[in-house]
Amino acid sequence: MQSRHATDDTRHGHGTGRAAAGLMLSVILTLGTGACSPPPEPPTPEASTPEASTPEAPTVEPPTVRPSPRAELADSATYPWHTNIVATTFWVGEIFDPQAPDGSQTYSTYDSAWLQSYGGCDGVVADGTCRTEARTASNGYFPTRMTPRENPFYLDLPYDDIHNGAAFEERARVIPWAGGAAYAGKGTDTAFSYMKNRWVRIRSGGRECYGQIQDAGPGQYQDTAYVFGADDARPANRRFNGAGMDVSPALNGCLGFKQLNGQEDRVDWQFVDAGAVPPGPWTSIVTTRQVQ
């Protein structure tokens, strides 16, 4: 349910497991080999896209859009920047450690059926394994072998406000947007996450992209000081080169990462309100599904 990642042989874990790893692997195999397609009669996502079918992803160049200086100052005051953070890559359908209760991305900490909700393997199925793939601007960094039902620009941060008891208890006090109209009074609602679907602005190497939180990790699940602090604290996680974020293949390509599945790429990031997110491939599909 949370995430991980590093090299092809070393992965991070992601939170509290909901099913045995063997079952996770069987779900991947059920989806078929050689193609990333959903199982028969999959559940219909709740308003993940404005239409029944996903619109064709736009062709775009690597984004370098910036908000106005005034908006930038306002956002930075509300949501401080976190700089020089190691970001690794994860993807829906990945199984990086079949022996670990948290070793699969067929589910997330917020969605016990993430694989089905998303629409299948967010990559390429080969020999029964869901693998990542390079993404390019030619199709808006969308997957090449399947049509996602939810936003392919997703990420995680090390704060699980549903299954980590301490984070759940404190979330209404420490999460900056907890007092907003959409969140007020939900502090004890175990079916509502303050983190899921929140937008994050990410920069790397002169590129700027946006994504939505859909999981928790890597390695830590109540890193309050790093995730919400105003002093650019380092992640508490010490594994995977001290990674403080996992990003999807779409964000990996959009940000121009040098490694398809590594632990050397670094980013700057900050939270951003939905109204401040500029149009881009990341708004082709906006995920709204809450905890499942």
N, C-alpha and C positions, 0 to 999 in steps of 0.2 A: 503494500500500500504506500509505501514511501518510495524513495528511489535511491539511485546509486550511480555508479558508473566510473569507469576509468579506461583501462586498456581492454583488448578483446578477451583477456583471461582474468581480469580482476574487476569485480563489480561492487557496487554499493548495495546495501539492503534498503527496503523502504517500509518501515513501520510495522504495524501489527498484522499478521497474516490472517486471512479469513478462510482459507481452504488449503488442503494438502497440496504440495508441489506437484505430486503425480497427477492430481486432478487438473492442475493448471496446464500441464503438458498435454493432457488428453484433449483439453479445449482447443489448444492450438492445432492438434492433429485433426480434430473434427472440422476445422475450417478448411482443411484440404491442403495438399501439397502443390507447389508450383503456382499458386495464385492466392491472393489475399482477398477472399470473399467472405461475407458473413454467413452464419448458419441459416438454415431455412427458417422463415417467419421470425426474424429477429424482433426484439422489442422496439417500438417506435419511440425515438427520443422526444423529449418534451421541449418543443420550440427551439431546438438547436439550430434550425435554419428556417428562413421565412417561408420555404416551400417544401413540398414533400420530397423532392429530389434536390441534391446539392447543385448549386450553380457552378458552371464551369469556371475554374480558377483563372484569374486574369494573368496576362503576361506583363511582367513588370521588371524594371531594373532594380538592382540592390538599393533599398531605401536609404536616403540620407536626410529625410525631412526633419526639420527642427521646429518646435513651437516658437511663438514670438518671445522676445526677451522678457516681457512682462509676465507672460504665462509661465515661462521657465522659472522665474524668481518665485512666483506664487507656489508652484508645485514643489520646488526645492524646500521652501519653508515648511510646507505641510508634510512632505515625504522626502526625507534627506536621501542623498545619493550614497550608494555603497560601491566602493571603487576597488578595482584590481582584484576581482573575485574569480577564482577558478570555477569554470562551468564545464560540466561533463554532459554527455548525451544519453538519453533514454528514449524508448519508444513503446507505444501500445503494442502488446503482444510479445514483448521480449521476455525470455526466461534466462536469467543470467546465473542462477544458482538453484537447480531443482531440488536440492536438499534443504534449502532454507525456507522457513514459513513465510518470509517476506521476500522471496527470491523471484518474484514474477510480476510482470506488468500486464497480466491479463486482468488484473483488478487494481484499483487504487485505494487509498485510504478513504476516499469519498464516494467510490462507486465499485460495488462488489462485482459488477458485470461490465467493467470498463471496456473490455474487448468487444463485446456485443454492442454496447452503447456507441462506441466510436465507429463501428462498422467493419471491424476486422483488423488484421495485422497492418500496422502503419509502416510498411516496408515491403520486403520480398520474402515469401515463404520458399525455402529451399531445404530439401531433405527433412521436411517436417519442422523446420526451425524458422521462426520469424526473425529476419535480419534487417538491419538498417540499410539505407541506400542514400546516395548523394542526391541532394535537391538543388535545383537551379531556378533562376528567375524566369526561364522560358515558360513555365506553367505556374508561376506564383509560389514556387517552393512546395507545391502540393505533392502527395505521393503519386507514383507513376503506375501502380498496379491495383489501386483500389480507389473508391470514392468515399471520403470520410463523411460521417454524419455530424461530427463535432469539429470544433476548431483545431486544425493541425498545428497551430502555433500555441503549444502548451508548455508548461514548465512546472517545477516544484521548488519549494523553499522549505527549510528545516523547521517547520512549525505545523504540527498536526492538532488542530483545534477541535477534533472530534474524538479520536481514540487515545490521545495522550491526556490522562486525567488532570495533570497540573496545568497544561495548556488550556484545557476546556474550562477549568475553574477560573483562570485569570483572564480569559480572552476578552471579556467585555470591558476590562480595565486597561488592557495594554494595546489592543488593536486600535489604531488611530481613527478608523471609520466606524467603530462600533456604535457610536451615538447617532449615526445617520438614520434617516427615516426608514430605510430598507432593513436596518439591522437592530434598531432599538427594541428592547424587550425580548430578544431572542437568546439571551445569554445561557439559559438552561435548556434550550431546545436541542436535543441530541440528533435531530434530523435536519439541522440547519448549520451550515458552515459559514463562518465569516471570511474564510480564506478562498474557498472554491469559487472559481470564475473571476476573481479579482485580476485586474490588468497590471502588467509590469512593463515598464520601458527599459530596454536593454541596449547598450552600446558596446561596440567592439570594432577596433580598427577603422574608425571613421564611419561605420555603418550604425544605423539605429533601427530597431525592430521592436514589435510589441507582441506580448503573449498573455495567455490566461493561465492562472494557477489551477492545476487539476490533480495534484498529488502532494506528498510531503517527503522531505529528505533533501540532500543525502546524509545518511548517518546519524542525524540528530532530529529530534521531533519537538523540542521545546527550547529552541535557541532564541529566546526573547531578545537578548541584548543585541545580537547580530541582526535579526530580521526587522525589529522595530526601533532599535536605538538610533540616536542622533549623532553619535560620535564615530561613525564608520568603523565599528568594532569588527574584528576578524571572526569568521565562523568558528564555532566550538569544535566542529568536526576536524579530525586530524588525519583521517584516511583519504585515499584517493587524491593526494596532493593538496589536502585541505579544502576540497571542493565545497562551495556554498550554494550551489544551484545545479539542477539538471535541466537541460533544454531538449525540446523535441527535434527530430530531423529537419523540420521546416525552419525552426529558429537557427539550427546549426548552419544550414545553407544560407539563410537570409543574413546572418551575421558574418558570413565568410570565414567560418572556423577553418583552421589549418588541418585539423584532425577530424575524421569522420566519427571516430569513437575513441577519444583519448582524454587526457587529463592535463593538458598544457594550455588550452585556450583560456583567456581571461576576459572579463566583462566589467562594465559599470552598470548598475541598475538602480531603479527607484520604482516605488508604487506610483500608479497614476489613476485618476478617476476616469470612468468610462467616457465621460463627456470630453475629456482631453485627448482621447485616442484618435489620431488622424486616420483618414481612409488609407487602406493598403490591403495587401493580400490577407493580412490577419483579421480583417473585418468581413471577408467573404462569407464566413460562417462564424457566428458568435455563440458559444456554448452557454446555456442558461440552466441546464439540468442541475438540481441540487443533490444532496446526499441520497444515495441509493443503497 
